[in-house]
Amino acid sequence: MTMVEFSEYPPRDGLPPVALRERGIVPTELNLLFHLSGLSVRSMWCGTAGNWGRRPLDLDEIEIMIVARKTADPSDAAAAWRLA
């Protein structure tokens, strides 16, 4: 599942709007991206600036904190995933 949102925002009054494209990512996709980069996800938490906590993620979270450890070189992790 991919959520993509397109919108336009003026950078400031009097200037033309700038196109903005935002893409939502689910936690399982983040985990895979980290794995393919040679990182092992230790923890994934949610929160907003100034209100971080070790809380489970909801699918509508805007900010996510991930603690990861390097476990392989990115090329080795990606090659292993392709072989699986």
URZITA-V266926 format. One record per pair of residues at least 24 apart in sequence whose ideal C-beta (glycine too) atoms are under 7 Angstrom apart, sorted by the first residue. I is the first residue (numbers start at 1). J is the second residue. If there is no record, write none. Layout:
# URZITA-V266926
I&J / I&J
This chain:
# URZITA-V266926
1&26 / 26&59 / 27&57 / 30&66 / 34&66 / 34&68 / 35&77 / 36&74 / 36&77 / 36&78 / 36&81 / 37&74 / 37&77 / 38&70 / 38&71 / 38&72 / 38&73 / 38&74 / 38&76 / 38&77 / 39&68 / 39&69 / 39&70 / 39&71 / 40&68 / 40&69 / 40&71 / 41&66 / 41&68 / 42&67 / 42&68 / 42&69 / 43&67
